[in-house]
């Protein structure tokens, strides 16, 4: 490849074209492509390259626990998650409609797996996503509040189009925590969907909060325009070993 061409591609950051140019030149000569088809193919390569890099960046920012995919989940009506439902998740229509998803089920049933699989799929579609456990969320907010950066952290959360809150209901929540959760949900209401995983069914969430008024408001914001999926069956963890752990990379 001509060194001057490489310099131009590097200057303009056309790294996708740089990677594929030798192959595309050989292909164009073999198939006798005209200039328009050749240029179109190069631009498609660059578009795919940038999309993949963007998806990779979003996955790192999302801070998933594991790298999972829908294909690894054994969908069946007995588990409460038939294949047709998986296909609906893959359309990501619930994000377009700002509809929440609530996964309910026992320990290891696959709730977090499905939530993360949806999150990875969203990142692949260049949708900004953030995954965090409820307990970790409150710890991070407490630290941000102590350092005087609470508002910045809350603003950061609001910028994610999809927010995944894992393991709601492992304990009761203080009045302050309830107010924070309501603030997050109110800010996202009909603007950015939330995925919740919980061992407790929504009707039992009211007992998790001291203030019944706030509890009602939280329940309303989470379940209004929400799809509630009960994941059933034996522990999914015994049959699934994630491919690799992802490093938590700060922005």
Buried (B, 14 or more C-beta within 10 A) or exposed (E): EEEEEEEEBEEEEBBBBBBBBEEBBEEBEEEEBEEEEBBEBBEBBBEEBBBEEBBEBBBBBBBBBBBBEBEBBEBEEEBBBEEEBBEEBEEBEBBEEBBBBBBBBBEBBBBBBBBBBBBBBBBBBBBBBBBBBBBBBBEEBBEBBEEEEBEEBBEEBBEBBBBBBBBBBBEEBEEEBBBBBBBBBEBBBEEBBBBBBBBBEBEEBEEBBEBEEBBEBBBEBBBEBBBBBBBBBEEBBEEBEBEEEBEEEEE
